[in-house]
Structures are given as C-alpha cells and as structure tokens.
Amino acid sequence: MSVVAACQLGLAVGEVESNRAAAAAAVAESAGHGAELVVLPELCDSGYVFTGVAEARALATPAADSPTLREWQALAGRYGTTIAGGFCELGDDGLVYNSAALVGPDGVLAVYRKAHLWDAEKLVFTPGAEAPPVVALPAGRVSVMICYDLEFPEWVRLAALAGADLIAAPVNWPAAPHPPAERPSEVVKVQAGAAVNGVFIVVADRCATERGVAWVGGSLIAGPDGYPLAGPVTADRPALLTAECDLPRARDKRINSRNDLFTDRRPDLY
C-alpha cells in the first residue's frame, strides 16, 4: 500500500513566491503522513486568472530551467516523495502552455501540456498535442492530466489503456451553481472516470477567490470503483487529503467472473 496526497491550496495570480511557499508547506505536511505521491493544483506557481497572454508570459518559465520544478525536485529529495503539480510553461517555441510536471528526487520525470483548454484559457495558452504520459514509479504507474482534460472520457480512457494505475490531476475548477443536494458535476465526472476505467484518480483543486473567480474546492481521491477514498472537500479552504492506495490493484479490470472493463469493450462497433 502507498499513501497518496491531494493538496488544496489558496493561491494568488502573480504571487509566485507565496504560491511556492504554500506548495512547499503542503508537500512537507503530506510527507509527514508518509505520502509517496503528492498532487498540487493547476498553475500552482503562477495563479490562474490572467489579464491576458502578456501577464501569463511574464510568469511563465521553461521546463528545463524552472525555479518551481527545481524546488519540487529538492522537496522530493528531502521527503522521499514524487510531486505532480501544475506550472506556467514557456515553451522552446516561445508559446505559453498550461502544463504539469511529475518530479522526483532525481529530476523531472515527465511534462504534460493541457490538451483541452477551458474558456479564456484559449486566449492565453496553446493546447498541448501529446497524450498524457504514463510513468512507472516504485508505487505504480502514474499518469498526469489537467482539469478540463478529465471531462473527456476518451482522454481518461487513453491513459488507462496506456497502463496507468493512477491519474494525478492538478485542477482549478471554477465554481458554478448546482443543486444543493448534489455534488458538483466535476466531482461526479471524476468518480465516473475512475469507475469506468478501474483506476485511481487524485484531484488537487484550489481555493481562495481570485479576481472575482471562486472555486469548487473539490479535491478528492477516488478509488478504482469510483467511490471516494478521501474527500471531496467542496469547501473554500485549504485542505490535505491522504489515502492508502494499492496501485497495482488497478490492473485487475475484472468486475466479476464473467465481466472485465477492458476485454468487454467492443471497439469494432464504436
């Protein structure tokens, strides 16, 4: 069994040093619970609600020379963990990307660029053009995707078919009205994605209203049956969720003696 953590943080656009400090404190707290994987929110270093591409570009850094990723590597080494978190990336092509990195004690293991851009993100970022990576860690196989990516069943299925045991998902879910007796639809979609693919999904959302935008605060850890192992928080406050996860369990897609989530698929029909 491995402990995984989802860190819900209060962030602020442009406040890079304080955002990094909040992330560092969350990683330290997660390590105190024995977390082998720590998931941080989307655009964890820069904040989210940009005035435009110029502001985002001023806050973006190349993945190969990112102070944020260097700090995460140092934290991973100090605490013996792996960190998945979002950062504002300046590509070698001069374009700005909404990216996430998987970082261990020995450096950056993978960088993923968000493929499905939400709302005004389309005015700021260039969409990624690569499938979610799947990285073999001591605890299991981990994939990374970002926020709105989770709402495309094909994308979650793609990572699962590529062998992911767990999907780490940095998100910034803007709040929207929903019936008081219901969970936010973003949370429901994550639970569904976990269940139909038989994978763990770890979501780190954020809190603290930013330039008039409030957030779901829906951090959660979902098991391969779709049920929450921790969370959802659904509150506007910092939070740390941890859960013990047997990641290799996600490789058994059997529902019963006659049904299997993957072998029962009929791709010849769809």
C-alpha positions as a printed Julia matrix, in Angstrom:
270×3 Matrix{Float64}:
   0.0     0.0     0.0
   1.17    3.51   -0.81
  -0.02    6.8     0.64
  -1.04    9.47   -1.86
  -1.95   13.07   -1.06
  -4.05   15.77   -2.69
  -3.27   19.33   -1.57
  -5.95   22.01   -1.88
  -4.24   25.39   -1.68
  -5.11   29.07   -1.6
  -3.19   30.68   -4.46
  -3.0    34.17   -5.97
  -2.18   35.21   -9.51
   1.3    36.72   -9.78
   2.27   35.87   -6.18
   4.82   33.3    -7.25
   6.92   33.21   -4.08
   3.98   32.84   -1.73
   2.4    30.23   -4.02
   5.62   28.22   -3.97
   5.82   28.55   -0.21
   2.26   27.23    0.16
   3.11   24.29   -2.07
   6.3    23.55   -0.13
   4.43   23.57    3.18
   1.79   21.24    1.74
   4.45   18.81    0.5
   6.09   18.81    3.93
   2.76   18.14    5.63
   1.98   15.37    3.13
   5.36   13.78    3.81
   4.51   13.78    7.49
   1.65   11.45    6.59
   4.0     9.23    4.61
   2.86   10.33    1.16
   4.81    8.76   -1.7
   2.93   10.88   -4.26
   1.81   14.47   -3.66
  -0.56   16.22   -6.09
  -0.71   20.03   -6.22
  -3.18   22.29   -8.07
  -3.16   23.56  -11.65
  -0.9    26.57  -12.38
   0.33   26.21   -8.82
   3.18   28.7    -9.18
   1.59   31.49  -11.24
  -2.06   31.57  -10.29
  -4.82   31.27  -12.88
  -6.97   34.32  -13.68
  -4.66   36.2   -16.04
  -5.49   39.52  -17.65
  -4.15   38.09  -20.9
  -1.3    36.27  -22.57
   1.22   39.02  -21.73
   0.72   38.53  -17.99
   0.94   34.75  -18.31
   4.08   35.01  -20.43
   5.73   37.21  -17.8
   5.11   34.48  -15.21
   5.99   31.5   -17.42
   9.29   29.61  -17.2
  10.86   26.91  -19.39
  10.5    23.4   -18.0
  14.26   22.89  -18.32
  15.02   25.98  -16.23
  12.04   26.39  -13.93
  12.63   27.56  -10.34
   9.35   25.87   -9.44
  10.42   22.49  -10.77
  13.87   22.82   -9.19
  12.23   23.48   -5.85
   9.91   20.5    -6.3
  12.91   18.29   -7.06
  14.6    19.46   -3.88
  11.43   18.82   -1.88
  11.02   15.38   -3.45
  14.59   14.55   -2.46
  14.2    15.9     1.05
  11.0    13.99    1.75
  11.44   10.91   -0.44
   8.32   11.53   -2.48
   7.17   12.36   -6.02
   5.3    15.58   -6.81
   2.72   16.19   -9.53
   1.75   19.82   -9.95
   0.8    22.49  -12.43
   3.07   25.28  -13.63
   3.01   28.02  -16.25
   5.39   26.89  -19.0
   7.24   28.92  -21.61
   7.95   26.5   -24.44
  11.11   26.39  -26.51
   8.85   27.53  -29.35
   8.08   30.77  -27.5
   4.49   29.75  -26.79
   2.84   29.62  -23.35
   1.41   26.34  -22.06
  -0.74   25.33  -19.13
   1.47   22.44  -18.02
   2.0    19.93  -15.27
   5.14   18.09  -14.26
   5.85   14.87  -12.44
   9.01   15.47  -10.4
  11.06   13.07   -8.31
  14.3    13.29   -6.32
  16.33   12.77   -9.49
  14.57   15.42  -11.56
  11.63   15.92  -13.89
  10.1    12.6   -14.91
   7.51   13.99  -17.33
   5.98   17.26  -18.51
   2.42   17.32  -19.83
   0.73   20.23  -21.62
  -3.01   20.61  -21.14
  -4.77   19.47  -24.32
  -8.3    20.71  -23.61
  -8.4    24.42  -22.8
 -11.25   25.91  -20.78
 -12.94   29.23  -21.64
 -10.5    32.18  -21.57
  -7.54   29.79  -21.41
  -7.94   29.67  -25.19
  -6.91   33.34  -25.28
  -3.76   32.69  -23.24
  -2.39   29.21  -23.85
  -1.53   26.95  -26.75
  -3.1    23.49  -26.35
  -0.81   20.52  -25.89
  -0.5    18.0   -28.68
   0.71   14.92  -26.8
  -1.12   12.15  -24.96
  -0.87   12.03  -21.16
   2.4    10.42  -20.08
   2.46    7.24  -18.01
   5.45    6.97  -15.67
   6.49    3.9   -13.71
   7.12    4.8   -10.07
   8.01    2.41   -7.24
   4.39    2.51   -6.08
   2.84    2.01   -9.52
   2.21    3.58  -12.91
   1.13    7.23  -12.76
  -0.33    9.42  -15.49
  -0.91   13.18  -15.43
  -3.62   15.36  -16.94
  -5.08   18.76  -16.09
  -8.57   19.91  -15.08
 -10.87   20.07  -18.15
  -8.99   17.09  -19.64
 -10.83   14.93  -17.1
 -14.17   15.74  -18.71
 -13.27   13.93  -21.92
 -13.88   10.2   -21.4
 -11.63    9.37  -24.33
  -8.68   11.1   -22.66
  -9.06    9.32  -19.34
  -9.56    6.02  -21.19
  -6.41    6.72  -23.23
  -4.31    6.96  -20.06
  -5.92    3.85  -18.61
  -5.33    1.84  -21.79
  -1.7     3.0   -21.72
  -1.34    1.25  -18.36
  -1.94    3.99  -15.8
  -2.84    2.75  -12.33
  -3.43    6.29  -11.09
  -4.16    9.61  -12.78
  -2.79   12.67  -10.98
  -4.89   15.68  -11.87
  -3.96   19.25  -10.91
  -7.15   21.34  -11.39
  -8.6    24.81  -10.92
 -12.35   24.17  -11.05
 -14.31   27.46  -11.28
 -17.42   27.29   -9.12
 -20.82   27.07  -10.81
 -24.33   26.71   -9.36
 -25.53   23.19   -8.66
 -28.48   21.69   -6.76
 -27.74   21.83   -3.03
 -28.27   18.1    -2.54
 -25.89   17.17   -5.35
 -22.14   17.01   -5.67
 -20.55   19.34   -8.22
 -20.62   17.76  -11.67
 -16.81   17.93  -11.87
 -16.59   15.58   -8.89
 -19.21   13.24  -10.38
 -17.26   13.03  -13.66
 -14.05   12.14  -11.84
 -15.79    9.37   -9.9
 -17.3     8.08  -13.15
 -13.93    8.2   -14.91
 -12.31    6.21  -12.14
 -15.09    3.62  -12.13
 -15.39    3.02  -15.88
 -11.61    2.67  -16.22
 -10.81    0.96  -12.94
  -8.12    3.49  -11.98
  -7.32    5.73   -9.04
  -7.78    9.46   -9.73
  -6.25   12.06   -7.43
  -7.55   15.61   -7.87
  -5.92   18.66   -6.26
  -8.19   21.69   -6.61
  -7.62   25.18   -5.22
  -9.42   27.71   -3.04
  -9.31   31.49   -2.39
 -11.29   33.7    -4.77
  -9.01   35.16   -7.43
 -10.02   38.3    -9.36
 -13.68   37.54   -8.73
 -13.47   33.84   -9.62
 -14.45   31.37   -6.9
 -13.59   27.67   -6.98
 -15.31   24.36   -6.38
 -12.62   23.33   -3.89
 -13.42   19.79   -4.91
 -10.21   17.95   -4.15
 -10.69   14.2    -3.84
  -9.06   10.8    -4.11
 -11.22    8.28   -5.97
 -10.63    4.55   -5.99
 -10.95    2.2    -8.99
 -14.58    1.53   -8.07
 -15.33    5.26   -8.35
 -16.02    5.79   -4.67
 -14.07    8.44   -2.75
 -11.23    7.25   -0.57
 -10.86   10.82    0.71
 -12.92   13.93    0.08
 -14.39   15.57   -1.85
 -13.68   18.71    0.14
 -16.14   21.03   -1.71
 -15.27   23.96    0.54
 -13.34   27.21    0.1
 -10.45   26.37    2.4
  -7.0    24.79    2.22
  -7.11   21.06    2.83
  -4.91   18.0     2.76
  -6.36   14.64    1.76
  -4.47   11.38    2.09
  -5.39    7.79    1.35
  -3.68    4.43    1.26
  -3.82    3.07   -2.3
  -2.76   -0.31   -3.63
  -1.94    0.99   -7.1
  -1.3    -2.39   -8.79
  -4.87   -3.35   -7.85
  -5.99   -1.09  -10.7
  -4.52   -3.56  -13.2
  -7.24   -6.1   -12.48
 -10.18   -4.9   -14.57
 -12.48   -7.78  -13.66
 -15.88   -6.85  -12.28
 -16.92  -10.46  -11.69
 -16.1   -13.89  -13.13
 -17.66  -13.02  -16.49
 -17.07   -9.29  -16.96
 -13.96   -7.19  -17.46
 -13.89   -3.44  -18.01
 -11.4    -3.67  -20.85
 -11.95   -7.04  -22.52
 -15.72   -6.42  -22.71
 -15.14   -3.34  -24.85
 -16.43   -3.51  -28.45
 -14.18   -1.1   -30.36
 -15.27   -2.8   -33.61
 -18.7    -1.22  -33.01
 -17.53    2.19  -31.87
